[in-house]
Amino acid sequence: MEAPGSRADRFLNAQVSVLHFHERVLEEARDDSHPLLERVKFLAISHANLDEFFEVHVSGLRNQREGTLIGTAGLLPDGRTPSEALTMVERVVRPILEAQDECWVHLRRLLSDNGIHVLETEALTPEQRTYTRDYFEREVFPVLTPLAVDPGHPFPHISHLSLNLAVVLDHPEAGERFARLKIPQNLPRLVQLPPVNQDPESPEPTVHPPVSFVWLETLIAEHLDLLFPGVPVRASYAFRVTRDADQAIQEHDSIDLLASVQESLRERAWGVVVRVEAEHEMPVSLRTRLLEELEASDAITDARSAPLGRRDLMALASVDRPDLKYPPFVPRIPPSLAPGEDIFAAIKRRDILLHHPFDSFAPVVQFIEAAAADPDVLAIKQTLYRVGKNSPIVQALVRARQNDKQVAVLVELKARGDEENNIEWAQTLESEGVHVAYGLMGLKTHCKTTLVVRREPDGLRRYVHLATGNYNATTARMYTDIGYFTCRPEIGADMTDLFNTLTGYSRKDQYRALLVSPRSWRRRLVELIDREMSWQARGEPGRIVIKVNGLTDPRIIDLLYRASNAGVSIDLLVRGMCCLRPGVKGLSENIRVTSVLGRFLEHSRVFYFRNGGNEETFLGSADLMPRNLDRRIEVVFPVLDEGWRSYLRDHVLRLYLRDTARARALKPDGTYARLSPKRKGELSVDAQQALLAAARSGA
C-alpha cells in the first residue's frame, strides 16, 4: 500500500542522495577537528567516491535512459525520468567538484605550514631539479610510451581512470602535432624528493624534518624534451577519463560464470566514456578534439584545477607524522578469546559479540585457524565477498584442506571492484582441493557467514560466525561492523540448510531463526513493522530503530510512512543513500533520519523492534535497498542473548542517536544539517570516540 502524495513528494532522488553523502565526506576533509593528514585522507576518499559515482550511478542513469520506453515504466522511484535525473545530478555535482578543488588548495597550504610540501617544478631547488631529472631518466623514461596521433597513428584507447598528458608539439615539417602520453600507474604518483640539507644557521634541528613531493605527471611534463628530441614541445595538459562500469554480467545456464565475469572485466575497459576531466588551462579546441576522438560528446566534462585524480592523495597517509594523525589504538580482545584460550569452549559457554574495530578482528581469524588445525573439526564452510590481499582467512582455509577437512567456500565473483581479486582467490582455493562455488544464478551472495562442524563427546556440534561486514582483516580496522559467534542448534541447522542452497540445488523459503533474502527477509521485515503498528493501536508505544548504510526501497519506505502515521516512533541511522523524506506533516512526522560520519566508516546493520516490551534485535548483511531485499543472498539473524541485545540497544543504537559531534540530520528537502548539543555548555557526544574510550578502558 502506497503512502499518500506523488512520488516526488514521497521519495528523494537516490542519485542526489548519494551525492549528498559524498558532500558529507568532503565536509569531514574541511573539518579542522580532524588531524591534518586524516583530513587529506577524507579528501582522497571523496575523490574516489565521485569516481565510483560517475562510473556506476551516472552510467546507470544513462543506461536506463537509452533503454527505457516512454511511459511510467521508465520513471525512477521519485517520479523523474532518467534524463531529468541526469540534469539534476549535473547541477548538484558541480559545487561539490569546486569545493574539492578549494579544499585541496587549503589543505596543501596547511601541509606546507607543517613541513609537508607538494611542489610545482618552479619551486624546486637546484638540487631537487637535478634529482628529478636523474629519477626521470632512471625510473620513468624507460616505462613511458608516447603515442603520436596523426593519419598514420590512430587515436589510442584511453583506459578507465587513467591519467594522461595531451602533448602539443611544433613539428618542424608537419606543423602542430598532438601526442598522448599515459602516466604509468605502476609508479608512485607522488614522488618523494630527498631531504633538503639543514641550514647551518638554523638554531636547532626540527623535530619533524620537512618532506617534499612532486606529482609524477608534473615531473614527466618537465622532461618532455627527452621524450620528443628535435621536436619543440609547445604545451602539455593532463586529462582523465571515466568509463561505464555498470555493465551487467551475462548469466544463464549455458554460460560459465567465471568466464562471464572475466569477459565482463575485459569489456569494462572499453565501456562508454561518461566523464572527461581536463586541466583548466587546456584550450577549448583541444578539449573538443579529445571529446570527438573519445566519441564522448554526451559525457560530462570537467575543467579542473590540477592535479587530477586526487584519490592518490591517500599516499600521504604513509608520511611519518603521528602528530598529524589520529592517535593509535589497540582493539580490545575479550579475555575468553585471548590467544591460547579455547575459542570453541568460549562460544559453547555463551554467544560472543564483537564490535569492530573497537573489538579486534583477530578472534575471527583465530576461529578459522583453530578450526583448520583442530583434529576434531570435520568441515568448514564459508562465504567470501571482499577478502582483500594476503588474506589470513583464505590461508587458513587452505591449511584446513591440507589437514583433510571438508572445506566448501562460496566466492562471490561479482563483488564490484573485487572481481579480479576474488577470481584469483577462487582459483587458489580450487587448486588446493577446496570445493568452490561461485553463487546462484541471477543473485549476488552478499551474506557473511561461516559454519564449522566439530565432533564432540556428545555428538556433532555446529559453530557459527555471522557478521555485518566482510572477512577482511584490513577493512575491519577501518569499518564499524559486528560479528557474532554462536553454537545454538537452531542457527547451526539453518546454516547447514543455507550452505546446501548455496552449493547445491536445495531451495528453502523458511528457516528456523535466520532471515534470508530474497526469500524471507522482506516478508519478515514487513511483519515486524506491522507488529509495531499493532502495539501502538493497543496503547503500547510502537518503537523502531534501524541502522543501515542505505534506505531506498519504495515499499519499505511507504510502510515506514504508514507506521509513522500510526504513531510509531521511528529512528533511522542511515549512513549513506536515503530516499525517505523525514519530518513531513501527515507523512513522516514521527520519523527521524540521522547520518554519522567519523574516523571509521559506519557499516553495521542493526534492526530493533520494541515489541510491546519483549524487545527483538537483529543483525545482518542487508541494507534496505531493492537489491538487498530481492536480488542478493543476505542473512539477517536474531540476537538471542539478552545481554548482547542490551548492549546493542544502549551502547550502539542509543549512543549513536545521542551523537552531536559527527551526526547530521536529514531534512525533508534532502539536505543535511549538523547536530549540536541542545543545551548551552553541554558537551558534544561522539559515539565512535565513546566506543574507543570504552575499548581502551576494557569496559
VODOKOL-542627 format. One record per residue (C-alpha): residue in three letters; x, y, z. Coordinates in steps of 0.001 Angstrom, whole numbers, padded with zeros to 6 digits, always signed. Layout:
BEGIN
ALAXYZ
...
END
This chain:
BEGIN
MET+000000+000000+000000
GLU+001429+003358-001063
ALA+001549+006368+001232
PRO-000398+009439+000063
GLY+001229+012005-002221
SER+003081+011957-005517
ARG+006286+010028-005956
ALA+008341+013230-005781
ASP+006594+014135-002513
ARG+007313+010720-001004
PHE+010767+009833-002303
LEU+014045+011695-002517
ASN+016114+011079-005635
ALA+018574+008253-004993
GLN+021459+009647-007039
VAL+021227+013092-005445
SER+021130+011400-002051
VAL+024395+009637-002912
LEU+025915+012992-003847
HIS+024840+014455-000512
PHE+026690+011599+001198
HIS+029832+012386-000794
GLU+029346+016017+000190
ARG+029318+014997+003856
VAL+032579+013089+003383
LEU+034083+016228+001856
GLU+032859+018231+004860
GLU+034980+015955+007052
ALA+038011+016944+004961
ARG+037192+020575+005724
ASP+036643+019949+009443
ASP+039631+021182+011440
SER+038713+018994+014415
HIS+040305+016099+012499
PRO+044128+015804+012374
LEU+045546+017238+009161
LEU+046605+014002+007434
GLU+043225+012467+008298
ARG+041581+015403+006527
VAL+043738+014670+003480
LYS+042512+011059+003605
PHE+038896+012254+003692
LEU+039591+014386+000618
ALA+041132+011393-001176
ILE+038099+009292-000234
SER+035731+011964-001555
HIS+037525+011872-004920
ALA+037410+008063-005044
ASN+033719+008213-004136
LEU+032957+010571-007001
ASP+034878+008360-009425
GLU+032608+005500-008400
PHE+029544+007756-008600
PHE+030229+008541-012253
GLU+031235+005010-013256
VAL+028216+003415-011566
HIS+025380+005864-010852
VAL+025747+008236-013798
SER+026387+005253-016081
GLY+023325+003540-014655
LEU+021114+006545-015386
ARG+022484+006778-018922
ASN+021851+003084-019499
GLN+018301+003454-018178
ARG+017734+006451-020421
GLU+018986+004638-023511
GLY+016962+001501-022825
THR+013785+002997-021397
LEU+010476+003133-023245
ILE+008260+006172-022883
GLY+005738+005734-020082
THR+005594+005208-016333
ALA+007723+002067-016555
GLY+010634+004346-017413
LEU+010271+006525-014337
LEU+012559+006373-011332
PRO+011018+005807-007878
ASP+010908+009588-007280
GLY+008851+010065-010450
ARG+011604+011580-012573
THR+012810+010278-015900
PRO+016468+009219-016170
SER+017110+012299-018331
GLU+015663+014593-015674
ALA+017739+012859-013015
LEU+020924+013282-015093
THR+020249+017004-015443
MET+019689+017310-011707
VAL+022815+015275-010915
GLU+024978+017522-013085
ARG+023588+020593-011320
VAL+024222+019160-007839
VAL+027684+017730-008557
ARG+029250+020966-009866
PRO+029512+022732-006476
ILE+030984+019557-004948
LEU+033716+019437-007596
GLU+034512+023105-006989
ALA+034576+022531-003229
GLN+037045+019667-003715
ASP+039385+021989-005615
GLU+039122+024671-002925
CYS+039669+022104-000179
TRP+042899+020875-001775
VAL+044248+024430-002088
HIS+043566+024955+001618
LEU+044939+021598+002780
ARG+048038+021957+000639
ARG+048794+025242+002363
LEU+048297+023657+005790
LEU+050526+020738+004816
SER+053246+023154+003780
ASP+052893+025006+007086
ASN+053531+021650+008772
GLY+056592+020740+006724
ILE+054901+018524+004104
HIS+055388+020135+000713
VAL+053707+019134-002550
LEU+055712+021190-005013
GLU+055397+022535-008522
THR+058545+022437-010645
GLU+059183+026171-010303
ALA+059509+025724-006532
LEU+062236+023067-006779
THR+065743+023848-005587
PRO+068659+023226-007985
GLU+069470+020045-006044
GLN+065869+018836-006341
ARG+065848+019601-010064
THR+068970+017512-010509
TYR+067358+014670-008556
THR+064104+014772-010535
ARG+065936+014660-013869
ASP+068018+011707-012700
TYR+064881+009987-011327
PHE+063074+010581-014609
GLU+065896+009144-016714
ARG+066436+006175-014392
GLU+062938+005188-013221
VAL+060368+006794-015518
PHE+061712+007293-019036
PRO+062108+003560-019805
VAL+058459+002941-018896
LEU+056858+005697-020979
THR+055311+005172-024412
PRO+054485+008397-026265
LEU+051778+007800-028868
ALA+051521+010137-031841
VAL+048080+010978-033221
ASP+048008+011587-036982
PRO+046702+009851-040119
GLY+049238+007070-039659
HIS+048697+006711-035911
PRO+045055+006331-034813
PHE+043884+007853-031565
PRO+044824+005371-028808
HIS+042469+003718-026369
ILE+042233+005701-023118
SER+041709+003287-020249
HIS+039306+003793-017359
LEU+040544+006265-014706
SER+043971+006504-016313
LEU+045816+009811-016099
ASN+047217+011128-019371
LEU+049099+014050-020838
ALA+047910+015620-024071
VAL+051152+016936-025569
VAL+051052+019652-028243
LEU+054178+019700-030452
ASP+055574+022063-033092
HIS+056804+019619-035701
PRO+059470+021242-037921
GLU+057867+019876-041114
ALA+054277+018979-040303
GLY+053389+021902-038037
GLU+051225+021394-034953
ARG+051021+017788-033855
PHE+049373+016017-030948
ALA+050616+013090-028846
ARG+049161+011205-025924
LEU+051287+010054-023001
LYS+049840+007751-020351
ILE+051108+008326-016813
PRO+052281+004901-015547
GLN+050009+003511-012848
ASN+052722+001194-011534
LEU+054949+004062-010382
PRO+054370+006214-007283
ARG+052014+009064-008171
LEU+053661+011276-005540
VAL+057441+011176-005946
GLN+059264+011886-002702
LEU+062273+014158-003034
PRO+065458+013790-000992
PRO+065606+015935+002153
VAL+066962+019429+001803
ASN+070160+019987+003781
GLN+069549+021765+007066
ASP+070524+025429+007049
PRO+073756+025631+009100
GLU+072492+028916+010551
SER+069378+027193+011882
PRO+069493+027170+015703
GLU+068069+023684+016283
PRO+067148+020734+014097
THR+063398+020403+013637
VAL+061549+017617+015448
HIS+059925+016604+012162
PRO+062241+017201+009198
PRO+060375+018619+006209
VAL+059409+016233+003443
SER+058724+017175-000171
PHE+056854+015547-003038
VAL+056217+016289-006679
TRP+053394+014856-008765
LEU+054589+012259-011260
GLU+052820+013940-014190
THR+054453+017255-013254
LEU+057854+015587-013218
ILE+057172+013982-016609
ALA+055885+017213-018147
GLU+059090+018945-017074
HIS+061198+016457-019051
LEU+059196+016035-022259
ASP+062215+017294-024205
LEU+063833+013907-023555
LEU+060800+012091-024997
PHE+060495+014257-028108
PRO+064076+015173-029073
GLY+064251+017528-032045
VAL+060547+018439-031802
PRO+059715+021520-029698
VAL+057027+020937-027060
ARG+054516+023770-027079
ALA+052448+022656-024078
SER+051036+019667-022223
TYR+047763+019225-020361
ALA+046577+016467-018072
PHE+043287+014706-018741
ARG+041456+011721-017315
VAL+038586+009529-018481
THR+035869+007728-016518
ARG+034104+004855-018268
ASP+030876+002961-017684
ALA+031429+000263-015038
ASP+027719-000503-014617
GLN+027639-003310-017152
ALA+025513-006313-016330
ILE+027191-009715-016274
GLN+025515-012188-018598
GLU+024134-015090-016571
HIS+022270-018104-017855
ASP+022592-021853-017662
SER+024744-022211-020767
ILE+027425-019733-019643
ASP+030240-020449-017211
LEU+030025-017705-014573
LEU+033785-017406-014131
ALA+034281-016928-017869
SER+031396-014461-017974
VAL+032884-012314-015208
GLN+036294-012375-016886
GLU+034708-011299-020166
SER+032820-008508-018379
LEU+036081-007199-016932
ARG+037590-007092-020414
GLU+034538-005262-021776
ARG+034627-002757-018913
ALA+037952-001443-020219
TRP+036034-000429-023362
GLY+032975+000966-021593
VAL+031309+004140-022811
VAL+033015+007344-021641
VAL+030813+009086-019059
ARG+033190+011801-017825
VAL+036244+013609-019164
GLU+038343+015664-016749
ALA+040874+018120-018114
GLU+043053+020829-016661
HIS+041549+024323-016712
GLU+044365+025507-018954
MET+043586+023074-021784
PRO+042343+025094-024788
VAL+038709+024582-025761
SER+039787+023455-029235
LEU+041928+020662-027785
ARG+039196+019641-025358
THR+036719+019483-028244
ARG+039109+017300-030210
LEU+039504+014955-027244
LEU+035744+014555-026927
GLU+035453+013817-030645
GLU+038245+011238-030592
LEU+036766+009603-027480
GLU+033263+009647-029030
ALA+032217+011308-025787
SER+030028+014200-026909
ASP+027443+013119-024332
ALA+029953+012818-021475
ILE+030080+015188-018532
THR+033171+017349-018932
ASP+035048+018917-016030
ALA+037620+021670-016414
ARG+039505+021247-013144
SER+042458+022588-011261
ALA+045486+020316-011258
PRO+046179+017752-010064
LEU+043523+015439-011443
GLY+042761+012104-009775
ARG+043305+013282-006217
ARG+042277+009901-004847
ASP+046046+009268-004925
LEU+046477+011746-002064
MET+045908+008678+000110
ALA+049658+008069-000295
LEU+050337+010991+002050
ALA+048868+008905+004872
SER+052157+006998+004943
VAL+054156+010114+005881
ASP+055706+009518+009294
ARG+053914+012279+011171
PRO+051978+010745+014071
ASP+051258+014264+015339
LEU+049075+014820+012253
LYS+047120+011555+012533
TYR+044596+010009+014875
PRO+046257+008579+017974
PRO+046789+004827+017540
PHE+044626+002410+019471
VAL+044816-001292+020243
PRO+041498-003092+019673
ARG+040096-004928+022658
ILE+040183-008732+022822
PRO+037717-010327+025251
PRO+039575-012428+027862
SER+037678-015541+026768
LEU+039115-015130+023247
ALA+042675-014223+024193
PRO+045430-016131+022360
GLY+045809-019581+023862
GLU+042197-019787+025039
ASP+039886-022476+023675
ILE+037641-020498+021335
PHE+035169-023365+020934
ALA+034765-023689+024699
ALA+034191-019929+024936
ILE+031455-019988+022287
LYS+029902-023039+023945
ARG+029612-021127+027225
ARG+027874-018110+025706
ASP+027238-016326+022425
ILE+030016-013795+021752
LEU+029545-010430+020052
LEU+032483-008478+018621
HIS+032009-004820+017728
HIS+034767-003966+015247
PRO+037089-002094+015147
PHE+036725-001447+018871
ASP+036927-005209+019343
SER+039749-006911+017486
PHE+039132-008884+014307
ALA+041881-011299+015393
PRO+039438-013732+017108
VAL+037621-014178+013781
VAL+040876-015201+012114
GLN+041706-017303+015181
PHE+038343-019097+014824
ILE+039155-020218+011269
GLU+042758-021059+012130
ALA+041700-023082+015181
ALA+039157-024961+013078
ALA+041804-025659+010426
ALA+044176-027169+013000
ASP+041698-028941+015301
PRO+041617-032714+014612
ASP+038009-032809+015847
VAL+036794-030364+013199
LEU+035295-032201+010240
ALA+034127-029388+007965
ILE+034399-025652+007376
LYS+032001-023755+005117
GLN+032247-020036+004394
THR+031010-017243+002142
LEU+033582-014732+000892
TYR+032633-011375-000634
ARG+035570-008975-000199
VAL+038605-010556+001466
GLY+041446-008279+000347
LYS+045034-009159-000463
ASN+047132-011666+001513
SER+044069-012877+003370
PRO+044819-014853+006554
ILE+041290-016263+006263
VAL+041989-017826+002869
GLN+045358-019099+004058
ALA+043629-020814+006992
LEU+041083-022407+004638
VAL+043926-023783+002529
ARG+045572-025247+005651
ALA+042260-026793+006641
ARG+042063-028595+003315
GLN+045683-029705+003660
ASN+044652-031167+007028
ASP+041943-033211+005282
LYS+038963-031151+006437
GLN+035960-030847+004184
VAL+036154-027212+003059
ALA+033467-025537+000963
VAL+033647-021860+000063
LEU+031299-019670-001907
VAL+033374-016899-003501
GLU+031217-014120-004914
LEU+032852-013275-008237
LYS+030533-010322-008891
ALA+031674-008157-005939
ARG+032145-004854-007740
GLY+035757-003713-007728
ASP+036974-007017-006268
GLU+036245-009291-009217
GLU+039868-009887-010197
ASN+040950-010438-006599
ASN+038094-012877-005979
ILE+038807-014794-009183
GLU+042397-015196-008030
TRP+041336-016447-004580
ALA+038767-018816-006081
GLN+041392-020357-008349
THR+043865-020608-005454
LEU+041310-022426-003301
GLU+040282-024747-006121
SER+043908-025658-006806
GLU+044194-026796-003171
GLY+041167-029069-003428
VAL+038636-026769-001757
HIS+035056-027095-003003
VAL+034430-023657-004553
ALA+031062-022332-005708
TYR+030534-019011-007442
GLY+026978-018273-006366
LEU+023410-018658-007525
MET+022249-017683-010989
GLY+020948-014113-011037
LEU+021734-013462-007367
LYS+024766-011906-005712
THR+025822-013626-002483
HIS+026424-010797-000016
CYS+025989-012605+003320
LYS+028952-013028+005671
THR+028766-016491+007199
THR+030969-019308+008496
LEU+029978-022790+009656
VAL+032357-025126+011499
VAL+031265-028714+012177
ARG+033084-030309+015118
ARG+032956-033777+016649
GLU+032463-033633+020434
PRO+031792-036295+023113
ASP+028035-035706+022930
GLY+027906-035687+019122
LEU+028473-033243+016287
ARG+028210-029568+017166
ARG+027957-026674+014720
TYR+029800-023449+015493
VAL+028744-020371+013561
HIS+030093-016912+012863
LEU+027702-014382+011332
ALA+028604-010790+010544
THR+027514-007476+009118
GLY+030881-006966+007393
ASN+033386-008772+005235
TYR+036062-011303+006159
ASN+038698-008677+005508
ALA+041270-008017+008222
THR+042237-004670+006670
THR+038801-003075+006413
ALA+037921-004495+009839
ARG+040278-001843+011258
MET+038524+000954+009347
TYR+034826-000024+009286
THR+032411-000405+012168
ASP+030907-003875+011907
ILE+029513-006502+014223
GLY+030377-010189+014298
TYR+028520-012832+016275
PHE+029671-016300+017401
THR+027138-018898+018478
CYS+026620-022650+018601
ARG+022844-022549+019120
PRO+021386-025651+017435
GLU+018648-023826+015523
ILE+021118-021402+013949
GLY+023568-024204+013177
ALA+020820-026195+011459
ASP+019821-023125+009464
MET+023403-022639+008365
THR+023576-026205+007086
ASP+020417-025580+005059
LEU+021789-022277+003775
PHE+025035-023788+002522
ASN+023114-026633+000878
THR+021231-023926-001021
LEU+024401-022034-001910
THR+026401-025019-003134
GLY+023697-027414-004327
TYR+020188-027455-005739
SER+018374-027145-002424
ARG+015748-024415-002172
LYS+014392-023281+001184
ASP+011954-020449+001839
GLN+011648-020621+005608
TYR+014389-021039+008208
ARG+014168-021637+011945
ALA+015942-018448+013039
LEU+017728-016888+010069
LEU+016030-014414+007742
VAL+017419-014889+004248
SER+016953-012691+001193
PRO+015401-012915-001272
ARG+013013-015460+000268
SER+012133-014456+003802
TRP+013764-011202+004955
ARG+011399-008768+003196
ARG+008347-010704+004331
ARG+009510-010837+007957
LEU+010550-007170+007973
VAL+007054-006183+006862
GLU+005612-008312+009682
LEU+007909-006683+012248
ILE+006900-003165+011187
ASP+003211-004144+011076
ARG+003549-005569+014593
GLU+004756-002223+015950
MET+001672-000582+014433
SER-000492-003183+016178
TRP+001170-002478+019533
GLN+000639+001252+019017
ALA-003050+000678+018266
ARG-003355-001276+021540
GLY-001876+001558+023579
GLU+001670+000210+023832
PRO+004288+002567+022356
GLY+005499+001318+018990
ARG+009216+001831+018547
ILE+011587+001041+015656
VAL+015290+001844+015414
ILE+017185+000768+012309
LYS+020860+001303+011462
VAL+021820+000651+007828
ASN+024040+002016+005089
GLY+021264+002725+002614
LEU+017454+003022+002516
THR+015952+003223-000970
ASP+013296+000505-001223
PRO+009979+002225-002086
ARG+007770-000444-000496
ILE+009652-000390+002807
ILE+009677+003423+002806
ASP+005914+003522+002226
LEU+005438+001020+005054
LEU+007535+003185+007394
TYR+005347+006157+006423
ARG+002272+004135+007394
ALA+003895+003236+010711
SER+004693+006897+011339
ASN+001093+007891+010648
ALA+000002+005145+013059
GLY+002063+006859+015782
VAL+005089+004554+015840
SER+008279+006380+016857
ILE+010989+005630+014277
ASP+014677+006498+014307
LEU+016761+005618+011276
LEU+020557+005744+011323
VAL+021325+005752+007597
ARG+024951+006428+006746
GLY+024569+006969+003027
MET+021808+006952+000452
CYS+018316+007591+001846
CYS+015195+008195-000263
LEU+012795+008642+002678
ARG+011648+012181+003484
PRO+011523+012527+007291
GLY+009559+015025+009350
VAL+006823+015772+006801
LYS+003470+016513+008452
GLY+000900+013874+007608
LEU+003528+011623+006069
SER+006580+011087+008256
GLU+006385+013398+011255
ASN+007374+010555+013615
ILE+010460+009575+011598
ARG+013930+010973+012211
VAL+016911+010151+009970
THR+020495+010657+011109
SER+023795+010067+009309
VAL+027015+009608+011294
LEU+030438+010035+009684
GLY+033640+009828+011658
ARG+037025+008225+011982
PHE+035577+004842+010984
LEU+033159+004082+008166
GLU+029816+003058+009628
HIS+028955-000314+008116
SER+026964-002349+010663
ARG+023265-003116+010152
VAL+021092-003311+013265
PHE+017296-003671+013467
TYR+015462-003027+016769
PHE+011747-003515+017476
ARG+010239-002794+020910
ASN+007538-005467+020501
GLY+005467-004359+023476
GLY+008484-004590+025797
ASN+009590-008033+024603
GLU+012337-006466+022509
GLU+013754-008096+019406
THR+017054-007113+017797
PHE+018524-008388+014549
LEU+021903-008010+012867
GLY+022777-008748+009275
SER+024434-008006+005972
ALA+021407-006376+004333
ASP+020645-002736+003700
LEU+017086-001670+002904
MET+017513-001411-000842
PRO+015763-003416-003584
ARG+018998-005202-004458
ASN+019475-006408-000853
LEU+015872-007449-000404
ASP+015236-009024-003799
ARG+018445-009668-005764
ARG+021004-010832-003213
ILE+021561-013644-000788
GLU+021587-011783+002529
VAL+021412-013161+006059
VAL+019781-011307+008937
PHE+019824-013065+012286
PRO+018256-012569+015721
VAL+020427-011682+018702
LEU+019137-014264+021172
ASP+021429-013405+024088
GLU+019680-010854+026331
GLY+022940-009224+027422
TRP+024029-008600+023855
ARG+020577-007223+022992
SER+021008-004734+025832
TYR+024483-003829+024572
LEU+023176-003144+021072
ARG+020281-001064+022405
ASP+022248+001008+024940
HIS+025828+001119+023655
VAL+025208+001192+019935
LEU+021776+002489+018933
ARG+021088+004889+021807
LEU+024681+006094+021797
TYR+024597+006898+018083
LEU+021237+008624+018452
ARG+022835+010900+021075
ASP+025766+011825+018813
THR+026118+015592+018409
ALA+029724+015656+017167
ARG+029622+013628+013939
ALA+025890+013305+013277
ARG+023803+015143+010720
ALA+020017+015146+010497
LEU+018273+014624+007176
LYS+015795+017396+006382
PRO+012617+016934+004311
ASP+014230+018597+001277
GLY+017029+016012+001206
THR+019782+018215+002624
TYR+021539+017559+005925
ALA+022165+019742+008979
ARG+024849+019134+011594
LEU+023553+018345+015055
SER+024830+020143+018132
PRO+024204+019887+021893
LYS+020702+021049+022774
ARG+021727+022979+025886
LYS+024348+025688+026164
GLY+027531+024397+027765
GLU+026612+020759+027153
LEU+029483+018665+025806
SER+029171+017066+022384
VAL+028752+013299+022209
ASP+030968+011482+019722
ALA+029704+007895+019504
GLN+032837+006453+017915
GLN+035139+008190+020388
ALA+032996+006938+023267
LEU+033294+003380+021965
LEU+037056+003819+021561
ALA+037331+005066+025139
ALA+035330+002080+026384
ALA+037597-000289+024432
ARG+040721+001325+025890
SER+039364+001019+029410
GLY+038311-002583+028851
ALA+034681-001741+029609
END
